[in-house]
Amino acid sequence: MIRTLDDLRALYAAPGERALRKQLAQLDVHGRRFVTLSPFCVIASAGAPDRLLDASPRGGSPGFVKVADPSTLLVPDSGGNNRLDTFENLLADARIGLLFMIPGVDETLRVNGIARLRDEAAFVDVFAQERQRPRLVIEVRIKEAYLHCPKAFMRSALWQTESWPPRTVLPSLNQMIHDQTRVTDAPEPLADMVARYRDQIAQELKPTP
């Protein structure tokens, strides 16, 4: 079992100079472009010391996360299940990590920083011309930003449609949650769930009058 940093480093070579130097303290022109093209990111948060870590997917039209300046990102709230795991975590521990992806691109962009939950008009109104005003916005003050190599996506063939299994390999989300919670009501049919979610998303995308 690996117990110390020396034990760990004995298994691996030291990182190359390029791998260390690529880490920046803010977004350069390539990082900003990556964010504006990305329709999807994963947010990691920690929370209170007695809580487990959390990773939450976020999506929208390309550039749904705004680059306010090279050191600041704005992430809008979106409709969800109201568990608020990410928000509760960030109130207890402001550290945040984001992993941005672009469909068809094997590289990813990793951003680490410090977050604040902002509900002031100056923040939520940034999104009002393209969607409903979010209830709040995650303001991310960037401390580290760097591009990640493509090997994970190449190994997984994630963007290669011929490698995708058919959706039928899993039951519908509602059926799986129905089984997990052992409720007695019949699960919502998949087509009804998809229609309901599409309607909710369409309402979110209506600009605020």
VENKA-V172577 format. One record per residue. N is the residue number from 1. NEAR is the number of other ideal C-beta (glycine too) atoms within 12 Angstrom. Layout:
n=N near=NEAR
n=N near=NEAR
//
This chain:
n=1 near=5
n=2 near=11
n=3 near=8
n=4 near=10
n=5 near=10
n=6 near=10
n=7 near=11
n=8 near=13
n=9 near=12
n=10 near=12
n=11 near=11
n=12 near=13
n=13 near=9
n=14 near=11
n=15 near=14
n=16 near=11
n=17 near=9
n=18 near=11
n=19 near=15
n=20 near=12
n=21 near=11
n=22 near=22
n=23 near=23
n=24 near=25
n=25 near=18
n=26 near=26
n=27 near=35
n=28 near=21
n=29 near=14
n=30 near=20
n=31 near=34
n=32 near=28
n=33 near=21
n=34 near=34
n=35 near=41
n=36 near=23
n=37 near=25
n=38 near=35
n=39 near=22
n=40 near=30
n=41 near=37
n=42 near=25
n=43 near=36
n=44 near=29
n=45 near=36
n=46 near=27
n=47 near=25
n=48 near=16
n=49 near=10
n=50 near=10
n=51 near=17
n=52 near=13
n=53 near=20
n=54 near=26
n=55 near=19
n=56 near=31
n=57 near=20
n=58 near=31
n=59 near=26
n=60 near=28
n=61 near=20
n=62 near=22
n=63 near=28
n=64 near=32
n=65 near=44
n=66 near=32
n=67 near=31
n=68 near=25
n=69 near=16
n=70 near=21
n=71 near=24
n=72 near=30
n=73 near=46
n=74 near=34
n=75 near=44
n=76 near=38
n=77 near=32
n=78 near=34
n=79 near=22
n=80 near=20
n=81 near=13
n=82 near=12
n=83 near=11
n=84 near=20
n=85 near=25
n=86 near=40
n=87 near=32
n=88 near=19
n=89 near=31
n=90 near=35
n=91 near=22
n=92 near=21
n=93 near=23
n=94 near=24
n=95 near=27
n=96 near=40
n=97 near=36
n=98 near=41
n=99 near=31
n=100 near=43
n=101 near=32
n=102 near=26
n=103 near=18
n=104 near=16
n=105 near=23
n=106 near=21
n=107 near=27
n=108 near=30
n=109 near=39
n=110 near=32
n=111 near=44
n=112 near=28
n=113 near=31
n=114 near=24
n=115 near=36
n=116 near=24
n=117 near=30
n=118 near=29
n=119 near=19
n=120 near=17
n=121 near=15
n=122 near=15
n=123 near=28
n=124 near=27
n=125 near=22
n=126 near=29
n=127 near=34
n=128 near=20
n=129 near=15
n=130 near=21
n=131 near=28
n=132 near=24
n=133 near=25
n=134 near=34
n=135 near=23
n=136 near=27
n=137 near=35
n=138 near=40
n=139 near=31
n=140 near=44
n=141 near=27
n=142 near=35
n=143 near=25
n=144 near=27
n=145 near=36
n=146 near=32
n=147 near=30
n=148 near=26
n=149 near=19
n=150 near=19
n=151 near=13
n=152 near=17
n=153 near=22
n=154 near=15
n=155 near=12
n=156 near=13
n=157 near=16
n=158 near=22
n=159 near=19
n=160 near=14
n=161 near=11
n=162 near=8
n=163 near=13
n=164 near=13
n=165 near=10
n=166 near=8
n=167 near=11
n=168 near=10
n=169 near=8
n=170 near=13
n=171 near=17
n=172 near=20
n=173 near=21
n=174 near=24
n=175 near=19
n=176 near=15
n=177 near=17
n=178 near=20
n=179 near=15
n=180 near=12
n=181 near=12
n=182 near=9
n=183 near=13
n=184 near=8
n=185 near=10
n=186 near=10
n=187 near=21
n=188 near=20
n=189 near=16
n=190 near=20
n=191 near=12
n=192 near=16
n=193 near=21
n=194 near=17
n=195 near=14
n=196 near=18
n=197 near=22
n=198 near=14
n=199 near=15
n=200 near=18
n=201 near=21
n=202 near=14
n=203 near=16
n=204 near=27
n=205 near=22
n=206 near=17
n=207 near=14
n=208 near=20
n=209 near=7
//
